[in-house]
């Protein structure tokens, strides 16, 4: 009950993390409303999925990808018919499970809801839940969220999670399989290496002119110098405007007064309780504690029906108003520090409560909040200025297309230059690493007309315009130009072929009992869990080798073009592994995922589902 999050922390850890990061704006109402209207992408048992919900989820996923990949992220590359169909299928699955949760009347108590909220790190300050941080964090979302919106969504998601855990948690892994897999994972093998390198064979390799010409003629495209340009560019961003924004002391103080309610930390109390089933039990406990106040923790451990807090002598930690059931809260907030209550009835039973500490409500001082308010005001003002500046910037680079100097002077921006840029190749381009911008630089208007590109958004609130300074068309390099590097490439390639042939031949000799003239490294003992620095591809060969007869041998080509020979000289079988429970948990998670997917598939097979087109071309 009061200690639910701690008790099931492992189970819901990922779930809480996702909720804390996404702050999805569609609450329970989106599952029960929108039964009418034509602008929908799907209907699931009569519950419609609005197009705006689909678009919002698509935007949210793309924003997450943008944060992962940075300025190089191209939303259009991910906005494919396949990706949209996958997203729609996910929303349909959510509706199916949500509808079952609603019909099953799964509910989440206020206590559980607020305990979950208080456990989310994004809402904490100094390791404790902060109402100010909570409301400010929700307000900072795009679009902003009210606590009621967020709590509706969270309450619904927790209810759905009850169903999800019930289905997935029914999967029970085999103890025998778990123990066997744990033993295999813990098995240790002693291994030595011998390496055959391509460098050993380089002196033997001779590449004549005929081979060079033959390869060049057959692979001429490899020796084309691609089209390239050098460019100059200017960048306008909201971050630049923030740095230049000035905020007066009067403005800061006025903003502080406006936010004073949010800057005030509400009164918090710390209490312990003993939960029992009947009023008689509670009265007896209250009387005993009145005689012997020092026995409260002892009695809580022995008699409290709340197992989570009982283990801690009844301690519930710090909490504010609105985080406990009403009768419990009213009792706590009318008591003095150190006072013990009589029997207090709630939906859970009867409580005997002791208030152990009190934190009075206090306003955050102006000086402590000053920096935060200054940043917020600067961002707000810069955001407004950026919208205005973006229009001017866009018009200037278009209307004065023969130079970037006027727009640079207007906004006091540096005109930056680049090295050679290729149209399509892996290259470090910084602000210019954007497909639309590259396409614009290599367009006829930019190459032949020497015009500025349009202002292109390369990242949120960041515009770049560029122009070509120098252009080199694609050209074919002659055989004479590439002769030396081609000869070196072919020599190394041939040496690698000889090294691998030699390695495989020696492996056969070893397996027939010959020493094969090799020098072995010092042995090291490895396992699937502890590679001792051995490369993953070599570990796979070692653990997969047939070790029924020792020494056993294996071999694999190496990334440098050579060959690695492996000698397994000893195998140590693991005893009963302490990791068997962990293995069982992993197997259970895999089985649970499969079982849950099967459950969703069964719901789909019985559901009335109507899908509509969500192709990019039809997006409104």
C-alpha angles and dihedrals in degrees: 000000000000090000098043098123094052092046094051098028095127092050099051101029096103091041092056091046092056094047091049092053103041105040089194111205101213109096133185089292091071089063096050104032135055093067090147136044132079100243096090134122099205145001121216116189089328095312108117127214107218118223090234089059090051091048092048092051090047090051091048093051092047091050090053090051090048090055090049098047101029123204092346091068113115111196093196092059089059096039096085131142089250093052092047092050090050090051092049091049088053092052090049090052090050090052092050094052092040092053090053090049091051094047090048090054092231108178139186120216122230088245093057093044094052093041089056092047091048090052095056109103092214088067097046135094118194091354093303130101111261121198089202093054089044095055094040092050092051091046091053093061121103104265098021118247130216118221089248092056093048094044092050090054094044093047090052094046092050090051091051089047090059089061093043093052092046091055098040094039092060090074109102117194120221113258091212092052091046093051092046093050090047090053092049091048092050097045111119128213129192110224139179128192136219119188130205111197130200090233089071090065101041094095089057095054119093121181115193128198092259092060091047093052092044092054093042093052092047095047105030092140089067089065100051115118103227124233111272143175140196114220146183124216147176126216128205117192138168088236090062091052091049090057091052095044117109124206122192124225090244091055091051093051092047091051090048091054090049090052097040094111090053090045092057117095108218121234112278131195136197117214143168126211144187114215120204136164103241138043091233091059091048093048092051092049092048090051092048092049091048088058095041110022091176092066096068096100092042092052092045091055092049104038112018116114091209100089095189097056095030090069087058096049091266095303113157097179125224122333140161135216115301095031099092134047112282101252091047092047094047091052095047095047094050094051128087125237110281093018121131122211132220121237112324116190124215135157088275098055134268124332133201104201135195122190105218102177142004131209111195120221111268136180119235107247118251092241091054092050097038098094093046093050091046092054091047094050092046092050092048093049093041089050090056091045092048093056089053094041093048091061092049092044092050093048095046097052088049100043095041094039098156095071143021092208097090094053091043091054093044093056098026092243125156117243103231127199133213138210121239112319124200122212094234122007140103104276140144106251104153111198091007093058093109126113094221092050093047091049090051092050091054095044120113091248091058098038102039103020094040088221127156115260117243117270103272127195104233094172135001109302091357123115127186130188121185141178134201116254098177133008131197117187121221111280136185114243112223124240090249090056094052100031098105098045091043092052090050092049093050092046091053092045092051091045090053090051091051092047093053093046089051091048094052091047092052091048089058090049091051092051089052091054101262122135088227092207096271133150111221128208122237109284122255129190115235138174137183089266098041116038094176089219095309112142114258094243090053092047089054090054092048097050093041095051118109102252097178088111121037137250092039124185137210135170139196136179112257126228091249091061096261131104133255121209119200128201118198106200103167139023122200114194115215122240121227101322123231086211094068092099090051091049090048090052091052092048090047090052091051092047090045091053091050092046092049091049090050089051091052090047090053090051089051092051091057098037130098101235126175118185126196130196117282098174116149090244091062097045110124 
